[in-house]
Amino acid sequence: MGAKVENSVGTSGLVFFAEHSNQWISDHASQINDLASRSHWQNPYFSAEWLISWWKRGGGNKRPVILIVQNRESKLIGIWPFVEKNGLLRSKGIWPFVYDEANYFHPIAESIAIPLLVDGLKDLLRKYTFAWVPLMRDEFWRNYLQSKVAEGKFLKIRRVPRMTALIQPSSVSFEEFWNQKMGTKTRKSFRYDERSLADQGQVEFETWVKFEDVRAMMPTTCVVEVESRKTKEGVGLYSIRGKRAFFFELLPNLARSGQVRLSIMRLDEQPIAWQLDLLGKHYLAVHHLSFDEKFKKFSPGRQLLRWNLERAWEQGRVIDFLPGFFDYKEKLSTSIEEVRELHWFRRSIRGWIACRLIRWNMRVRKKIRERSVPSSKASMALRKALTGEPE
């Protein structure tokens, strides 16, 4: 276990330390998931199941840097997991766990522990050339991290790479909410799609949340995924090599602790759409939604989404569409939030070079996106979703 360092900046009795063994996550899995239910902000991607499955898939050749806060009874009240990454000129930086899968990277913690985690990250820049936090909630940035970055002790790149849309449930019925959000023409078109699909055969919606059921339904998701536009454009859930095995292991394990909901829409028993939702306390994140392109004219994805949103609304869950500002998310949302990104660099020659190279890379990638001709409506929507400018 990493050396424990007593907190010297405020909250009496709290202990902060950095852990460098991935075994610590497995040994404290139940505590991590219990903390997730008490966390000041939801982040489903830092549950024990995500961390463990991701490490098995590709993190094993890296060194963990897990920032931890405990109280005087050794109860976990904050965790912020990172891994070491090699950079240029023999430099080393830290990236968050699950950096190629997750949509949020702010810590899970009780509010009392957050300042210690932020100070812990800052102190790591004495050892590492840079730290990268790709996507974090705006409130976390404004209330805890922004003031530390503004002190000017380190080089930085700040930007708002994406926006996120949320639906806050209210006392009105879901039908009333839906009618408020959807114009008359849209509602009429939606009802026409529902009737037209029903004319083709029997339409059924299924929801699976238990371990055995989720595991049994995983092959069905492949049937839909392989026929989806996202897969054909190379952005499907299983498009990258190794992703299918990763999710086939992860999702049933998430179901064991009630953290996932898998939904399937069928026409005469044939699966034509599926949706993956991540669950937390009074919270639901829409992680993935796709449908069989052959049924596009019936809007099966929108039908399944509406069905799932109604279930979440009735359960009183906050619905998080996650970063990526697509039109349908904006239309349905009750609030829009900025999602922040931070590159933080030690003041050194290596830090200065790394900062300049990352800025240059951001500008080049932006120009490439601007010059490219969108090949589909999805490409144009993706360009809108990724509009961040470095500060």
WOQUI-V374801 format. One record per residue. N is the residue number from 1. RES is the residue in one letter. PSI is psi in whole degrees, -180 to 180 (* if undefined). BURIAL is + if it has 9 or more other C-alpha atoms within 8 Angstrom, else -. Layout:
N/RES/PSI/BURIAL
N/RES/PSI/BURIAL
//
This chain:
1/M/145/-
2/G/156/-
3/A/132/-
4/K/135/-
5/V/119/-
6/E/142/-
7/N/130/+
8/S/13/-
9/V/23/-
10/G/-81/-
11/T/108/-
12/S/138/-
13/G/-11/-
14/L/148/+
15/V/129/+
16/F/139/+
17/F/162/+
18/A/132/+
19/E/137/+
20/H/16/+
21/S/126/-
22/N/-20/-
23/Q/-26/-
24/W/-37/+
25/I/-48/+
26/S/-40/+
27/D/-23/-
28/H/26/-
29/A/-45/+
30/S/-36/-
31/Q/-39/+
32/I/-46/+
33/N/-32/+
34/D/-41/-
35/L/-39/+
36/A/-35/+
37/S/-18/+
38/R/-5/-
39/S/145/+
40/H/-36/-
41/W/144/-
42/Q/139/+
43/N/91/+
44/P/-16/+
45/Y/-10/+
46/F/23/+
47/S/161/+
48/A/-37/+
49/E/-43/+
50/W/-46/+
51/L/-45/+
52/I/-47/+
53/S/-40/+
54/W/-40/+
55/W/-41/+
56/K/-37/-
57/R/-42/+
58/G/1/-
59/G/-7/-
60/G/-19/-
61/N/12/-
62/K/169/-
63/R/123/+
64/P/148/+
65/V/89/+
66/I/113/+
67/L/129/+
68/I/140/+
69/V/131/+
70/Q/158/+
71/N/-175/+
72/R/-20/-
73/E/11/-
74/S/23/-
75/K/134/-
76/L/126/+
77/I/2/+
78/G/138/+
79/I/137/+
80/W/99/+
81/P/131/+
82/F/170/+
83/V/151/+
84/E/143/+
85/K/136/+
86/N/140/-
87/G/-164/-
88/L/157/-
89/L/39/-
90/R/23/-
91/S/161/+
92/K/138/+
93/G/178/+
94/I/132/+
95/W/155/+
96/P/153/+
97/F/152/+
98/V/31/+
99/Y/-21/+
100/D/10/-
101/E/-33/-
102/A/164/-
103/N/-8/-
104/Y/150/+
105/F/13/+
106/H/157/+
107/P/162/+
108/I/127/+
109/A/153/+
110/E/152/+
111/S/-33/-
112/I/-23/-
113/A/-16/+
114/I/-44/+
115/P/-36/-
116/L/-39/+
117/L/-41/+
118/V/-44/+
119/D/-36/-
120/G/-41/+
121/L/-44/+
122/K/-42/+
123/D/-25/-
124/L/-21/-
125/L/-4/+
126/R/-26/-
127/K/-39/-
128/Y/153/+
129/T/-36/+
130/F/162/+
131/A/141/+
132/W/125/+
133/V/100/+
134/P/-48/+
135/L/122/+
136/M/153/+
137/R/143/+
138/D/-38/+
139/E/-39/-
140/F/-45/+
141/W/-52/+
142/R/-40/+
143/N/-23/-
144/Y/-41/+
145/L/-33/+
146/Q/-44/+
147/S/-35/+
148/K/-41/-
149/V/-36/+
150/A/-14/-
151/E/-21/-
152/G/12/-
153/K/-21/-
154/F/159/+
155/L/154/+
156/K/157/+
157/I/119/+
158/R/144/+
159/R/168/+
160/V/90/+
161/P/-24/+
162/R/171/+
163/M/159/+
164/T/148/+
165/A/139/+
166/L/154/+
167/I/118/+
168/Q/118/+
169/P/152/-
170/S/-173/-
171/S/-13/-
172/V/161/-
173/S/158/-
174/F/-37/+
175/E/-41/-
176/E/-43/-
177/F/-46/+
178/W/-43/+
179/N/-33/+
180/Q/-37/-
181/K/-30/-
182/M/128/+
183/G/170/-
184/T/-45/-
185/K/-40/-
186/T/-44/-
187/R/-40/+
188/K/-44/-
189/S/-40/-
190/F/-45/+
191/R/-36/-
192/Y/-43/-
193/D/-41/+
194/E/-48/+
195/R/-40/-
196/S/-41/+
197/L/-40/+
198/A/-29/+
199/D/-20/-
200/Q/-18/-
201/G/-165/-
202/Q/122/+
203/V/130/+
204/E/147/+
205/F/135/+
206/E/146/-
207/T/133/-
208/W/130/+
209/V/-15/+
210/K/155/+
211/F/-53/+
212/E/-39/-
213/D/-45/+
214/V/-43/+
215/R/-41/+
216/A/-28/-
217/M/-7/-
218/M/-44/+
219/P/-32/-
220/T/-37/-
221/T/-33/+
222/C/-36/-
223/V/-42/+
224/V/-44/+
225/E/-40/+
226/V/-23/-
227/E/7/+
228/S/156/+
229/R/-37/+
230/K/-43/+
231/T/-41/+
232/K/-25/+
233/E/4/-
234/G/16/-
235/V/21/-
236/G/166/+
237/L/-32/+
238/Y/16/+
239/S/-38/+
240/I/139/-
241/R/132/-
242/G/-15/-
243/K/-39/+
244/R/-47/+
245/A/-38/-
246/F/-50/+
247/F/-30/-
248/F/-30/+
249/E/-43/+
250/L/-51/+
251/L/-44/+
252/P/-37/+
253/N/-37/+
254/L/-36/+
255/A/-31/+
256/R/-35/+
257/S/19/-
258/G/33/+
259/Q/8/+
260/V/150/+
261/R/123/+
262/L/126/+
263/S/141/+
264/I/137/+
265/M/130/+
266/R/150/+
267/L/113/+
268/D/47/-
269/E/-6/-
270/Q/125/-
271/P/129/+
272/I/-8/+
273/A/151/+
274/W/155/+
275/Q/139/+
276/L/117/+
277/D/138/+
278/L/131/+
279/L/143/+
280/G/-170/+
281/K/114/-
282/H/36/+
283/Y/145/+
284/L/129/+
285/A/127/+
286/V/97/+
287/H/-36/+
288/H/143/-
289/L/126/+
290/S/164/+
291/F/162/+
292/D/121/+
293/E/-23/-
294/K/-21/-
295/F/19/+
296/K/-40/+
297/K/-15/-
298/F/3/+
299/S/52/+
300/P/-34/+
301/G/-43/+
302/R/-36/-
303/Q/-45/+
304/L/-40/+
305/L/-46/+
306/R/-43/-
307/W/-42/-
308/N/-38/+
309/L/-38/+
310/E/-41/+
311/R/-45/-
312/A/-40/+
313/W/-46/+
314/E/-28/-
315/Q/-3/-
316/G/28/+
317/R/141/+
318/V/130/+
319/I/121/+
320/D/117/+
321/F/-6/+
322/L/159/+
323/P/140/+
324/G/99/+
325/F/77/+
326/F/157/+
327/D/-43/-
328/Y/-32/-
329/K/-44/+
330/E/-40/+
331/K/-38/-
332/L/-20/+
333/S/156/+
334/T/-14/-
335/S/149/-
336/I/133/+
337/E/147/+
338/E/147/+
339/V/128/+
340/R/156/+
341/E/142/+
342/L/128/+
343/H/126/+
344/W/127/+
345/F/141/+
346/R/144/+
347/R/95/+
348/S/172/-
349/I/-45/-
350/R/-40/+
351/G/-42/+
352/W/-44/+
353/I/-45/-
354/A/-42/+
355/C/-46/+
356/R/-41/-
357/L/-40/-
358/I/-41/-
359/R/-44/+
360/W/-44/-
361/N/-39/-
362/M/-43/+
363/R/-42/-
364/V/-45/-
365/R/-36/-
366/K/-43/-
367/K/-38/-
368/I/-43/-
369/R/-41/-
370/E/-34/-
371/R/-24/-
372/S/146/-
373/V/120/-
374/P/132/-
375/S/-11/-
376/S/170/-
377/K/-35/-
378/A/-37/-
379/S/-41/+
380/M/-39/+
381/A/-39/+
382/L/-39/+
383/R/-41/+
384/K/-36/+
385/A/-24/+
386/L/82/+
387/T/15/+
388/G/144/-
389/E/134/-
390/P/146/+
391/E/*/-
//
